[in-house]
């Protein structure tokens, strides 16, 4: 059984995503092998992610604050492979935000995508998991070769945790009793060690 969790703040988007999954499910010879759970609030979405066994997570990012996005990315990362996470956004494919979100999951589409593009990606996400998993394993091996280069100092580890929690340099400085300039310097070092240009790229590379 493939358990699919859908979250969006918008009724029409929830309906559209559910319909797209039902359309591709019909193509499978075994009926009833996809269970769809619709979530209407972030708290409900979070509970479903925690309770379901290796679910497929479909997350409409529009209208959700960045901090909440990061928090749910972290939860999803703890529960499932990034190859089980689909991101739906109104960001255009050529934007910087879209590019950095691709670091969180390879399964991302803009809302300008055609219905056939969306259904094709859902089919791969739900029914071709093993093939996608091979790509994930290959990527993880590449990251492992850089393990020694990403060793953080104790202070950098502290700051990194706070960065991933969504705190600003100023907030981290107050919390740790150090200057904003010192936090900024450590942040630069952390980004350099993980070869990250921004917080989303850092999140995708750090094993929390």
TORVO-841144 format. One record per atom (N, C-alpha, C): x, y, z negated; residue in one letter; atom name; residue number from 1. Coordinates in Angstrom, 1 decimal. Layout:
<pts>
PT       x       y       z  residu  atome  num
PT       X       Y       Z       A     CA  NUM
...
</pts>
This chain:
<pts>
PT       x       y       z  residu  atome  num
PT     0.8    -1.2     0.0       X      N    1
PT     0.0     0.0     0.0       X     CA    1
PT     0.9     1.2     0.0       X      C    1
PT     0.6     2.2     0.9       X      N    2
PT     1.3     3.4     1.0       X     CA    2
PT     0.4     4.5     0.3       X      C    2
PT     0.9     5.0    -0.9       X      N    3
PT     0.2     6.0    -1.6       X     CA    3
PT     0.6     7.4    -1.2       X      C    3
PT    -0.3     8.2    -0.7       X      N    4
PT     0.0     9.5    -0.1       X     CA    4
PT    -0.7    10.5    -1.0       X      C    4
PT     0.1    11.5    -1.5       X      N    5
PT    -0.4    12.6    -2.3       X     CA    5
PT    -0.3    13.9    -1.5       X      C    5
PT    -1.4    14.6    -1.4       X      N    6
PT    -1.5    15.8    -0.6       X     CA    6
PT    -1.8    17.0    -1.5       X      C    6
PT    -1.0    18.1    -1.4       X      N    7
PT    -1.3    19.3    -2.1       X     CA    7
PT    -1.3    20.5    -1.2       X      C    7
PT    -2.3    21.3    -1.3       X      N    8
PT    -2.4    22.6    -0.7       X     CA    8
PT    -3.3    23.4    -1.4       X      C    8
PT    -3.1    24.7    -1.4       X      N    9
PT    -4.0    25.7    -2.1       X     CA    9
PT    -5.3    26.0    -1.2       X      C    9
PT    -5.2    25.5     0.0       X      N   10
PT    -6.2    25.9     1.0       X     CA   10
PT    -7.1    24.7     1.5       X      C   10
PT    -8.4    24.9     1.4       X      N   11
PT    -9.3    23.8     1.7       X     CA   11
PT    -9.1    23.3     3.1       X      C   11
PT    -9.0    24.2     4.1       X      N   12
PT    -8.9    23.8     5.5       X     CA   12
PT    -7.6    23.0     5.7       X      C   12
PT    -6.5    23.4     5.1       X      N   13
PT    -5.2    22.7     5.2       X     CA   13
PT    -5.3    21.3     4.6       X      C   13
PT    -5.9    21.2     3.4       X      N   14
PT    -6.1    19.9     2.8       X     CA   14
PT    -6.9    18.9     3.7       X      C   14
PT    -8.0    19.5     4.3       X      N   15
PT    -8.8    18.7     5.2       X     CA   15
PT    -8.0    18.3     6.4       X      C   15
PT    -7.3    19.2     7.0       X      N   16
PT    -6.5    18.9     8.2       X     CA   16
PT    -5.5    17.8     8.0       X      C   16
PT    -4.7    18.0     6.9       X      N   17
PT    -3.7    17.0     6.6       X     CA   17
PT    -4.2    15.6     6.3       X      C   17
PT    -5.3    15.5     5.6       X      N   18
PT    -6.0    14.3     5.3       X     CA   18
PT    -6.5    13.6     6.6       X      C   18
PT    -7.1    14.4     7.5       X      N   19
PT    -7.6    13.9     8.8       X     CA   19
PT    -6.4    13.4     9.7       X      C   19
PT    -5.3    14.1     9.6       X      N   20
PT    -4.1    13.7    10.5       X     CA   20
PT    -3.6    12.3    10.0       X      C   20
PT    -3.6    12.1     8.7       X      N   21
PT    -3.1    10.8     8.2       X     CA   21
PT    -4.1     9.7     8.5       X      C   21
PT    -5.4    10.0     8.4       X      N   22
PT    -6.4     9.0     8.8       X     CA   22
PT    -6.4     8.7    10.2       X      C   22
PT    -6.0     9.6    11.1       X      N   23
PT    -5.9     9.4    12.5       X     CA   23
PT    -4.8     8.4    12.8       X      C   23
PT    -3.6     8.6    12.2       X      N   24
PT    -2.5     7.6    12.5       X     CA   24
PT    -2.7     6.3    11.8       X      C   24
PT    -3.5     6.3    10.7       X      N   25
PT    -3.8     5.0    10.0       X     CA   25
PT    -4.6     4.1    10.9       X      C   25
PT    -5.4     4.6    11.7       X      N   26
PT    -6.2     3.8    12.6       X     CA   26
PT    -5.4     3.1    13.6       X      C   26
PT    -4.2     3.6    13.9       X      N   27
PT    -3.3     2.9    14.9       X     CA   27
PT    -2.7     1.6    14.3       X      C   27
PT    -2.7     1.5    13.0       X      N   28
PT    -2.2     0.3    12.4       X     CA   28
PT    -3.2    -0.8    12.4       X      C   28
PT    -2.7    -2.1    12.6       X      N   29
PT    -3.6    -3.2    12.6       X     CA   29
PT    -4.2    -3.5    11.2       X      C   29
PT    -3.4    -3.2    10.2       X      N   30
PT    -3.9    -3.5     8.8       X     CA   30
PT    -4.7    -2.2     8.3       X      C   30
PT    -5.9    -2.3     8.2       X      N   31
PT    -6.7    -1.2     7.6       X     CA   31
PT    -6.6    -1.2     6.1       X      C   31
PT    -6.7     0.0     5.6       X      N   32
PT    -6.7     0.1     4.1       X     CA   32
PT    -5.3     0.1     3.5       X      C   32
PT    -4.2     0.2     4.3       X      N   33
PT    -2.9     0.2     3.8       X     CA   33
PT    -2.4     1.6     3.4       X      C   33
PT    -3.3     2.6     3.5       X      N   34
PT    -2.9     3.9     3.1       X     CA   34
PT    -4.0     4.5     2.1       X      C   34
PT    -3.5     4.9     1.0       X      N   35
PT    -4.4     5.5     0.0       X     CA   35
PT    -4.0     7.0    -0.1       X      C   35
PT    -5.0     7.8     0.0       X      N   36
PT    -4.8     9.3     0.0       X     CA   36
PT    -5.4     9.9    -1.2       X      C   36
PT    -4.5    10.7    -1.9       X      N   37
PT    -5.0    11.4    -3.1       X     CA   37
PT    -4.8    12.9    -2.8       X      C   37
PT    -5.9    13.6    -2.9       X      N   38
PT    -5.9    15.1    -2.7       X     CA   38
PT    -5.8    15.8    -4.0       X      C   38
PT    -4.9    16.8    -4.1       X      N   39
PT    -4.7    17.5    -5.3       X     CA   39
PT    -5.0    19.0    -5.0       X      C   39
PT    -5.8    19.6    -6.0       X      N   40
PT    -6.3    20.9    -5.9       X     CA   40
PT    -5.5    21.9    -6.7       X      C   40
PT    -4.7    21.4    -7.6       X      N   41
PT    -3.9    22.3    -8.5       X     CA   41
PT    -2.5    21.8    -8.6       X      C   41
PT    -1.5    22.6    -9.0       X      N   42
PT    -0.2    22.2    -9.2       X     CA   42
PT     0.0    21.2   -10.3       X      C   42
PT    -0.8    21.4   -11.4       X      N   43
PT    -0.8    20.5   -12.5       X     CA   43
PT    -1.2    19.1   -12.1       X      C   43
PT    -2.3    19.0   -11.3       X      N   44
PT    -2.8    17.8   -10.8       X     CA   44
PT    -1.8    17.1    -9.9       X      C   44
PT    -1.2    17.9    -9.0       X      N   45
PT    -0.1    17.4    -8.1       X     CA   45
PT     1.0    16.8    -8.9       X      C   45
PT     1.5    17.6    -9.9       X      N   46
PT     2.6    17.1   -10.7       X     CA   46
PT     2.3    15.8   -11.4       X      C   46
PT     1.1    15.7   -12.0       X      N   47
PT     0.7    14.4   -12.6       X     CA   47
PT     0.7    13.2   -11.7       X      C   47
PT     0.2    13.5   -10.5       X      N   48
PT     0.1    12.4    -9.5       X     CA   48
PT     1.5    11.9    -9.1       X      C   48
PT     2.4    12.9    -8.9       X      N   49
PT     3.8    12.5    -8.6       X     CA   49
PT     4.4    11.6    -9.7       X      C   49
PT     4.1    12.0   -10.9       X      N   50
PT     4.7    11.3   -12.0       X     CA   50
PT     4.1     9.9   -12.2       X      C   50
PT     2.8     9.8   -11.9       X      N   51
PT     2.1     8.5   -12.2       X     CA   51
PT     2.2     7.5   -11.0       X      C   51
PT     2.3     8.0    -9.8       X      N   52
PT     2.3     7.0    -8.6       X     CA   52
PT     3.6     6.4    -8.5       X      C   52
PT     3.6     5.2    -7.9       X      N   53
PT     4.8     4.4    -7.7       X     CA   53
PT     5.4     4.7    -6.3       X      C   53
PT     6.5     5.4    -6.2       X      N   54
PT     7.2     5.7    -5.0       X     CA   54
PT     6.2     6.3    -3.9       X      C   54
PT     5.5     7.4    -4.3       X      N   55
PT     4.5     7.9    -3.3       X     CA   55
PT     5.1     8.7    -2.2       X      C   55
PT     4.3     8.9    -1.2       X      N   56
PT     4.7     9.8    -0.1       X     CA   56
PT     4.0    11.2    -0.5       X      C   56
PT     4.9    12.2    -0.6       X      N   57
PT     4.4    13.5    -1.1       X     CA   57
PT     4.3    14.5     0.1       X      C   57
PT     3.1    15.1     0.2       X      N   58
PT     2.9    16.1     1.3       X     CA   58
PT     2.6    17.4     0.6       X      C   58
PT     3.5    18.4     0.8       X      N   59
PT     3.5    19.6     0.0       X     CA   59
PT     3.4    20.8     0.9       X      C   59
PT     2.2    21.5     0.8       X      N   60
PT     2.1    22.8     1.5       X     CA   60
PT     2.6    23.9     0.6       X      C   60
PT     3.7    24.5     1.1       X      N   61
PT     4.5    25.5     0.3       X     CA   61
PT     3.8    26.9     0.2       X      C   61
PT     3.0    27.2     1.1       X      N   62
PT     2.4    28.5     1.2       X     CA   62
PT     1.7    28.9    -0.1       X      C   62
PT     2.0    30.1    -0.6       X      N   63
PT     1.3    30.6    -1.7       X     CA   63
PT     1.9    30.2    -3.1       X      C   63
PT     2.9    29.4    -3.0       X      N   64
PT     3.6    28.8    -4.2       X     CA   64
PT     4.9    29.6    -4.5       X      C   64
PT     5.0    30.1    -5.7       X      N   65
PT     6.2    30.8    -6.0       X     CA   65
PT     7.5    30.0    -5.9       X      C   65
PT     8.6    30.6    -5.6       X      N   66
PT     9.9    29.9    -5.4       X     CA   66
PT    10.2    29.0    -6.6       X      C   66
PT    10.0    29.6    -7.8       X      N   67
PT    10.4    28.8    -9.0       X     CA   67
PT     9.6    27.5    -9.1       X      C   67
PT     8.3    27.6    -8.8       X      N   68
PT     7.4    26.4    -8.8       X     CA   68
PT     7.9    25.4    -7.7       X      C   68
PT     8.2    26.0    -6.6       X      N   69
PT     8.7    25.1    -5.5       X     CA   69
PT    10.0    24.3    -6.0       X      C   69
PT    10.9    25.0    -6.5       X      N   70
PT    12.2    24.4    -7.0       X     CA   70
PT    11.8    23.3    -8.1       X      C   70
PT    10.9    23.7    -9.0       X      N   71
PT    10.6    22.7   -10.1       X     CA   71
PT    10.0    21.5    -9.5       X      C   71
PT     9.1    21.6    -8.5       X      N   72
PT     8.5    20.4    -7.9       X     CA   72
PT     9.4    19.7    -7.0       X      C   72
PT    10.4    20.4    -6.3       X      N   73
PT    11.4    19.7    -5.6       X     CA   73
PT    12.2    18.8    -6.5       X      C   73
PT    12.5    19.3    -7.7       X      N   74
PT    13.3    18.6    -8.6       X     CA   74
PT    12.6    17.3    -9.1       X      C   74
PT    11.3    17.5    -9.4       X      N   75
PT    10.5    16.4    -9.8       X     CA   75
PT    10.4    15.3    -8.7       X      C   75
PT    10.1    15.8    -7.5       X      N   76
PT    10.0    14.8    -6.4       X     CA   76
PT    11.3    14.1    -6.2       X      C   76
PT    12.5    14.8    -6.4       X      N   77
PT    13.8    14.2    -6.2       X     CA   77
PT    14.0    13.1    -7.2       X      C   77
PT    13.5    13.3    -8.4       X      N   78
PT    13.6    12.3    -9.5       X     CA   78
PT    12.8    11.0    -9.2       X      C   78
PT    11.6    11.2    -8.5       X      N   79
PT    10.7    10.1    -8.4       X     CA   79
PT    10.8     9.4    -7.0       X      C   79
PT    11.2    10.1    -6.0       X      N   80
PT    11.2     9.4    -4.6       X     CA   80
PT    12.4     9.9    -3.8       X      C   80
PT    12.7     9.1    -2.8       X      N   81
PT    13.7     9.5    -1.8       X     CA   81
PT    13.2    10.8    -1.1       X      C   81
PT    14.2    11.6    -0.7       X      N   82
PT    13.8    12.8     0.1       X     CA   82
PT    13.1    12.5     1.4       X      C   82
PT    13.3    11.2     1.8       X      N   83
PT    12.6    10.8     3.0       X     CA   83
PT    11.1    10.4     2.8       X      C   83
PT    10.7    10.6     1.6       X      N   84
PT     9.2    10.4     1.3       X     CA   84
PT     8.5    11.8     1.0       X      C   84
PT     9.2    12.9     1.3       X      N   85
PT     8.7    14.2     1.0       X     CA   85
PT     8.5    15.0     2.3       X      C   85
PT     7.3    15.4     2.5       X      N   86
PT     7.0    16.3     3.7       X     CA   86
PT     6.6    17.7     3.3       X      C   86
PT     7.3    18.6     3.9       X      N   87
PT     7.0    20.1     3.6       X     CA   87
PT     6.3    20.7     4.7       X      C   87
PT     5.3    21.5     4.4       X      N   88
PT     4.5    22.2     5.4       X     CA   88
PT     4.5    23.7     5.1       X      C   88
PT     4.9    24.5     6.0       X      N   89
PT     5.1    25.9     5.8       X     CA   89
PT     4.7    26.8     6.9       X      C   89
PT     4.4    28.0     6.6       X      N   90
PT     4.1    29.0     7.7       X     CA   90
PT     5.3    29.7     8.2       X      C   90
PT     6.5    29.4     7.6       X      N   91
PT     7.8    29.9     8.1       X     CA   91
PT     8.0    29.4     9.5       X      C   91
PT     8.5    30.3    10.3       X      N   92
PT     8.8    29.9    11.7       X     CA   92
PT    10.1    29.0    11.7       X      C   92
PT    10.2    28.2    12.7       X      N   93
PT    11.3    27.2    12.8       X     CA   93
PT    12.7    27.9    12.9       X      C   93
PT    12.7    29.1    13.5       X      N   94
PT    13.9    29.8    13.6       X     CA   94
PT    14.4    30.7    12.4       X      C   94
PT    13.6    30.7    11.4       X      N   95
PT    13.9    31.5    10.2       X     CA   95
PT    14.9    30.9     9.3       X      C   95
PT    15.6    31.7     8.5       X      N   96
PT    16.6    31.2     7.6       X     CA   96
PT    16.0    30.3     6.5       X      C   96
PT    14.8    30.7     6.1       X      N   97
PT    14.1    29.9     5.0       X     CA   97
PT    13.7    28.5     5.5       X      C   97
PT    13.3    28.4     6.8       X      N   98
PT    13.0    27.1     7.3       X     CA   98
PT    14.2    26.2     7.4       X      C   98
PT    15.3    26.8     7.8       X      N   99
PT    16.6    26.1     7.9       X     CA   99
PT    17.0    25.6     6.6       X      C   99
PT    16.9    26.4     5.6       X      N  100
PT    17.4    25.9     4.2       X     CA  100
PT    16.4    24.9     3.6       X      C  100
PT    15.1    25.0     3.9       X      N  101
PT    14.2    24.0     3.5       X     CA  101
PT    14.5    22.6     4.1       X      C  101
PT    15.1    22.6     5.3       X      N  102
PT    15.4    21.3     5.9       X     CA  102
PT    16.5    20.6     5.1       X      C  102
PT    17.2    21.3     4.2       X      N  103
PT    18.2    20.7     3.3       X     CA  103
PT    17.5    19.9     2.2       X      C  103
PT    16.2    20.3     1.9       X      N  104
PT    15.5    19.6     0.9       X     CA  104
PT    14.9    18.3     1.4       X      C  104
PT    14.3    18.4     2.6       X      N  105
PT    13.8    17.2     3.2       X     CA  105
PT    13.9    17.3     4.8       X      C  105
PT    14.2    16.1     5.4       X      N  106
PT    14.2    16.2     6.9       X     CA  106
PT    12.8    16.2     7.5       X      C  106
PT    11.8    16.0     6.6       X      N  107
PT    10.4    16.0     7.1       X     CA  107
PT     9.8    17.3     6.8       X      C  107
PT     9.9    18.3     7.7       X      N  108
PT     9.4    19.6     7.5       X     CA  108
PT     8.8    20.1     8.8       X      C  108
PT     7.7    20.7     8.8       X      N  109
PT     7.1    21.3    10.0       X     CA  109
PT     6.5    22.7     9.7       X      C  109
PT     6.6    23.5    10.7       X      N  110
PT     5.9    24.8    10.6       X     CA  110
PT     4.4    24.6    11.0       X      C  110
PT     3.6    25.5    10.4       X      N  111
PT     2.1    25.4    10.7       X     CA  111
PT     1.8    25.7    12.2       X      C  111
PT     2.8    26.2    12.9       X      N  112
PT     2.6    26.4    14.3       X     CA  112
PT     2.8    25.1    15.2       X      C  112
PT     3.2    24.0    14.5       X      N  113
PT     3.4    22.8    15.2       X     CA  113
PT     2.1    22.2    15.7       X      C  113
PT     2.2    21.5    16.8       X      N  114
PT     0.9    20.9    17.4       X     CA  114
PT     0.5    19.7    16.6       X      C  114
PT    -0.8    19.4    16.8       X      N  115
PT    -1.4    18.2    16.1       X     CA  115
PT    -0.6    16.9    16.4       X      C  115
PT    -0.2    16.8    17.6       X      N  116
PT     0.6    15.6    18.0       X     CA  116
PT     1.9    15.5    17.2       X      C  116
PT     2.6    16.7    17.1       X      N  117
PT     3.9    16.7    16.4       X     CA  117
PT     3.7    16.3    14.9       X      C  117
PT     2.6    16.8    14.3       X      N  118
PT     2.3    16.5    12.9       X     CA  118
PT     2.0    15.1    12.7       X      C  118
PT     1.2    14.5    13.6       X      N  119
PT     0.8    13.1    13.4       X     CA  119
PT     2.0    12.2    13.7       X      C  119
PT     2.9    12.6    14.6       X      N  120
PT     4.1    11.8    14.9       X     CA  120
PT     5.0    11.7    13.7       X      C  120
PT     5.2    12.9    13.1       X      N  121
PT     6.0    12.9    11.9       X     CA  121
PT     5.4    12.2    10.7       X      C  121
PT     4.1    12.3    10.6       X      N  122
PT     3.4    11.5     9.5       X     CA  122
PT     3.6    10.0     9.8       X      C  122
PT     3.5     9.6    11.0       X      N  123
PT     3.7     8.2    11.3       X     CA  123
PT     5.0     7.7    10.9       X      C  123
PT     6.1     8.5    11.3       X      N  124
PT     7.4     8.1    10.9       X     CA  124
PT     7.6     8.1     9.4       X      C  124
PT     7.0     9.1     8.7       X      N  125
PT     7.2     9.2     7.3       X     CA  125
PT     6.5     8.0     6.5       X      C  125
PT     5.3     7.6     7.0       X      N  126
PT     4.6     6.6     6.3       X     CA  126
PT     4.9     5.2     6.7       X      C  126
PT     5.1     5.0     8.0       X      N  127
PT     5.2     3.6     8.5       X     CA  127
PT     6.6     3.2     9.0       X      C  127
PT     7.5     4.2     9.1       X      N  128
PT     8.9     3.9     9.6       X     CA  128
PT     9.9     4.2     8.5       X      C  128
PT     9.6     4.0     7.3       X      N  129
PT    10.4     4.4     6.1       X     CA  129
PT    11.8     3.7     6.2       X      C  129
PT    11.9     2.4     6.5       X      N  130
PT    13.1     1.7     6.5       X     CA  130
PT    14.1     2.3     7.5       X      C  130
PT    13.6     2.6     8.7       X      N  131
PT    14.5     3.2     9.7       X     CA  131
PT    15.1     4.6     9.2       X      C  131
PT    14.2     5.4     8.6       X      N  132
PT    14.6     6.7     8.1       X     CA  132
PT    15.6     6.5     6.9       X      C  132
PT    15.4     5.4     6.1       X      N  133
PT    16.2     5.2     4.9       X     CA  133
PT    17.7     4.9     5.4       X      C  133
PT    17.9     4.3     6.5       X      N  134
PT    19.3     4.1     7.0       X     CA  134
PT    20.0     5.4     7.2       X      C  134
PT    19.3     6.4     7.7       X      N  135
PT    19.8     7.7     8.0       X     CA  135
PT    20.2     8.3     6.6       X      C  135
PT    19.4     8.1     5.6       X      N  136
PT    19.6     8.7     4.3       X     CA  136
PT    20.9     8.1     3.7       X      C  136
PT    21.0     6.7     3.8       X      N  137
PT    22.2     6.1     3.3       X     CA  137
PT    23.5     6.6     3.9       X      C  137
PT    23.4     6.8     5.2       X      N  138
PT    24.6     7.3     5.9       X     CA  138
PT    25.0     8.7     5.4       X      C  138
PT    24.0     9.5     5.2       X      N  139
PT    24.2    10.9     4.7       X     CA  139
PT    24.8    10.8     3.3       X      C  139
PT    24.3     9.9     2.4       X      N  140
PT    24.8     9.8     1.1       X     CA  140
PT    26.3     9.4     1.0       X      C  140
PT    26.7     8.5     2.0       X      N  141
PT    28.1     8.1     2.0       X     CA  141
PT    29.0     9.3     2.4       X      C  141
PT    28.5    10.1     3.2       X      N  142
PT    29.3    11.3     3.6       X     CA  142
PT    29.5    12.2     2.4       X      C  142
PT    28.4    12.4     1.6       X      N  143
PT    28.5    13.2     0.4       X     CA  143
PT    29.4    12.6    -0.6       X      C  143
PT    29.5    11.3    -0.7       X      N  144
PT    30.3    10.6    -1.7       X     CA  144
PT    31.8    10.9    -1.4       X      C  144
PT    32.1    11.1    -0.2       X      N  145
PT    33.5    11.4     0.1       X     CA  145
PT    34.0    12.7    -0.4       X      C  145
PT    33.1    13.6    -0.8       X      N  146
PT    33.4    14.9    -1.3       X     CA  146
PT    33.2    14.9    -2.8       X      C  146
PT    33.0    13.8    -3.5       X      N  147
PT    32.7    13.8    -4.9       X     CA  147
PT    33.8    14.5    -5.7       X      C  147
PT    35.0    14.2    -5.5       X      N  148
PT    36.1    14.8    -6.3       X     CA  148
PT    36.1    16.3    -6.1       X      C  148
PT    35.8    16.8    -4.9       X      N  149
PT    35.8    18.2    -4.7       X     CA  149
PT    34.7    19.0    -5.4       X      C  149
PT    33.7    18.3    -5.8       X      N  150
PT    32.5    19.0    -6.4       X     CA  150
PT    32.5    18.9    -7.9       X      C  150
PT    33.6    18.5    -8.5       X      N  151
PT    33.7    18.4   -10.0       X     CA  151
PT    33.6    19.8   -10.6       X      C  151
PT    32.6    20.0   -11.5       X      N  152
PT    32.4    21.3   -12.1       X     CA  152
PT    33.1    21.3   -13.5       X      C  152
PT    33.5    22.6   -13.9       X      N  153
PT    33.9    22.7   -15.3       X     CA  153
PT    32.7    22.7   -16.2       X      C  153
PT    33.0    22.7   -17.5       X      N  154
PT    31.8    22.6   -18.4       X     CA  154
PT    31.0    23.9   -18.3       X      C  154
PT    31.6    25.1   -18.2       X      N  155
PT    30.9    26.3   -18.0       X     CA  155
PT    30.1    26.3   -16.7       X      C  155
PT    30.7    25.9   -15.6       X      N  156
PT    30.0    25.8   -14.3       X     CA  156
PT    28.8    24.9   -14.4       X      C  156
PT    29.0    23.8   -15.1       X      N  157
PT    27.8    22.9   -15.2       X     CA  157
PT    26.7    23.5   -15.9       X      C  157
PT    27.0    24.3   -17.0       X      N  158
PT    25.9    25.0   -17.7       X     CA  158
PT    25.2    26.0   -16.8       X      C  158
PT    26.0    26.8   -16.1       X      N  159
PT    25.4    27.8   -15.2       X     CA  159
PT    24.7    27.1   -14.1       X      C  159
PT    25.2    26.0   -13.6       X      N  160
PT    24.5    25.4   -12.5       X     CA  160
PT    23.1    24.9   -12.9       X      C  160
PT    23.0    24.3   -14.1       X      N  161
PT    21.7    23.9   -14.6       X     CA  161
PT    20.7    25.0   -14.7       X      C  161
PT    21.2    26.2   -15.2       X      N  162
PT    20.3    27.4   -15.3       X     CA  162
PT    19.9    27.9   -13.9       X      C  162
PT    20.9    27.9   -13.0       X      N  163
PT    20.6    28.4   -11.6       X     CA  163
PT    19.4    27.5   -11.0       X      C  163
PT    19.5    26.2   -11.2       X      N  164
PT    18.5    25.3   -10.7       X     CA  164
PT    17.2    25.4   -11.4       X      C  164
PT    17.2    26.0   -12.5       X      N  165
PT    15.9    26.3   -13.3       X     CA  165
PT    15.3    27.6   -12.8       X      C  165
PT    16.0    28.3   -11.9       X      N  166
PT    15.4    29.5   -11.4       X     CA  166
PT    15.8    30.8   -12.1       X      C  166
PT    16.7    30.7   -13.0       X      N  167
PT    17.1    31.9   -13.8       X     CA  167
PT    18.1    32.8   -12.9       X      C  167
PT    18.0    34.1   -13.1       X      N  168
PT    18.8    35.1   -12.4       X     CA  168
PT    20.2    35.1   -13.1       X      C  168
PT    21.2    35.8   -12.4       X      N  169
PT    22.5    35.9   -13.0       X     CA  169
PT    22.4    36.7   -14.4       X      C  169
PT    21.6    37.7   -14.4       X      N  170
PT    21.4    38.5   -15.6       X     CA  170
PT    20.8    37.7   -16.8       X      C  170
PT    19.8    36.9   -16.5       X      N  171
PT    19.2    36.0   -17.5       X     CA  171
PT    20.2    35.0   -18.0       X      C  171
PT    21.0    34.4   -17.1       X      N  172
PT    22.0    33.4   -17.5       X     CA  172
PT    23.0    34.1   -18.4       X      C  172
PT    23.4    35.3   -18.0       X      N  173
PT    24.4    36.0   -18.8       X     CA  173
PT    24.0    36.3   -20.2       X      C  173
PT    22.7    36.7   -20.4       X      N  174
PT    22.1    36.9   -21.7       X     CA  174
PT    22.1    35.6   -22.5       X      C  174
PT    21.7    34.6   -21.8       X      N  175
PT    21.5    33.3   -22.5       X     CA  175
PT    22.8    32.7   -23.0       X      C  175
PT    23.9    32.9   -22.2       X      N  176
PT    25.2    32.3   -22.5       X     CA  176
PT    26.1    33.3   -23.2       X      C  176
PT    25.7    34.6   -23.3       X      N  177
PT    26.5    35.6   -23.9       X     CA  177
PT    27.8    36.0   -23.1       X      C  177
PT    27.6    36.0   -21.8       X      N  178
PT    28.7    36.4   -20.9       X     CA  178
PT    28.2    37.5   -19.9       X      C  178
PT    29.1    38.1   -19.3       X      N  179
PT    28.7    39.3   -18.4       X     CA  179
PT    28.1    38.8   -17.1       X      C  179
PT    27.3    39.6   -16.5       X      N  180
PT    26.7    39.3   -15.2       X     CA  180
PT    27.8    39.1   -14.1       X      C  180
PT    28.9    39.8   -14.2       X      N  181
PT    30.0    39.6   -13.3       X     CA  181
PT    30.7    38.2   -13.4       X      C  181
PT    30.8    37.7   -14.7       X      N  182
PT    31.3    36.4   -14.9       X     CA  182
PT    30.4    35.3   -14.3       X      C  182
PT    29.1    35.5   -14.6       X      N  183
PT    28.1    34.5   -14.0       X     CA  183
PT    28.2    34.5   -12.5       X      C  183
PT    28.3    35.7   -11.9       X      N  184
PT    28.4    35.8   -10.4       X     CA  184
PT    29.6    35.1    -9.9       X      C  184
PT    30.8    35.2   -10.6       X      N  185
PT    32.0    34.6   -10.2       X     CA  185
PT    31.9    33.0   -10.3       X      C  185
PT    31.3    32.5   -11.4       X      N  186
PT    31.1    31.1   -11.5       X     CA  186
PT    30.1    30.6   -10.4       X      C  186
PT    29.1    31.4   -10.2       X      N  187
PT    28.1    31.0    -9.1       X     CA  187
PT    28.8    30.9    -7.8       X      C  187
PT    29.7    31.8    -7.5       X      N  188
PT    30.4    31.7    -6.2       X     CA  188
PT    31.3    30.4    -6.1       X      C  188
PT    31.9    30.1    -7.3       X      N  189
PT    32.7    28.8    -7.3       X     CA  189
PT    31.8    27.6    -7.1       X      C  189
PT    30.7    27.6    -7.8       X      N  190
PT    29.8    26.5    -7.7       X     CA  190
PT    29.3    26.3    -6.2       X      C  190
PT    28.9    27.4    -5.6       X      N  191
PT    28.4    27.3    -4.2       X     CA  191
PT    29.6    26.8    -3.3       X      C  191
PT    30.8    27.2    -3.6       X      N  192
PT    31.9    26.8    -2.8       X     CA  192
PT    32.2    25.3    -2.9       X      C  192
PT    32.1    24.8    -4.2       X      N  193
PT    32.4    23.4    -4.4       X     CA  193
PT    31.4    22.5    -3.7       X      C  193
PT    30.1    23.0    -3.7       X      N  194
PT    29.0    22.2    -3.0       X     CA  194
PT    28.8    22.6    -1.6       X      C  194
PT    29.6    23.5    -1.1       X      N  195
PT    29.5    24.0     0.3       X     CA  195
PT    28.0    24.4     0.6       X      C  195
PT    27.5    25.2    -0.4       X      N  196
PT    26.2    25.7    -0.3       X     CA  196
PT    26.2    27.2    -0.1       X      C  196
PT    25.2    27.7     0.7       X      N  197
PT    25.1    29.1     1.0       X     CA  197
PT    24.1    29.8     0.2       X      C  197
PT    23.2    29.0    -0.4       X      N  198
PT    22.1    29.5    -1.2       X     CA  198
PT    21.6    28.5    -2.2       X      C  198
PT    20.5    28.9    -2.9       X      N  199
PT    20.1    28.0    -4.0       X     CA  199
PT    19.4    26.7    -3.5       X      C  199
PT    18.7    26.8    -2.4       X      N  200
PT    18.0    25.6    -1.9       X     CA  200
PT    19.1    24.6    -1.4       X      C  200
PT    20.1    25.1    -0.7       X      N  201
PT    21.2    24.2    -0.3       X     CA  201
PT    21.9    23.6    -1.5       X      C  201
PT    22.1    24.4    -2.6       X      N  202
PT    22.7    23.9    -3.8       X     CA  202
PT    21.9    22.8    -4.4       X      C  202
PT    20.6    23.0    -4.5       X      N  203
PT    19.7    22.0    -5.0       X     CA  203
PT    19.8    20.7    -4.3       X      C  203
PT    19.8    20.8    -3.0       X      N  204
PT    19.8    19.6    -2.2       X     CA  204
PT    21.1    18.7    -2.3       X      C  204
PT    22.2    19.4    -2.8       X      N  205
PT    23.5    18.7    -2.9       X     CA  205
PT    23.8    18.3    -4.3       X      C  205
PT    23.1    18.8    -5.3       X      N  206
PT    23.5    18.5    -6.7       X     CA  206
PT    22.6    17.3    -7.2       X      C  206
PT    23.3    16.3    -7.8       X      N  207
PT    22.6    15.2    -8.4       X     CA  207
PT    22.3    15.5    -9.8       X      C  207
PT    21.1    15.9   -10.1       X      N  208
PT    20.8    16.4   -11.5       X     CA  208
PT    20.6    15.2   -12.4       X      C  208
</pts>
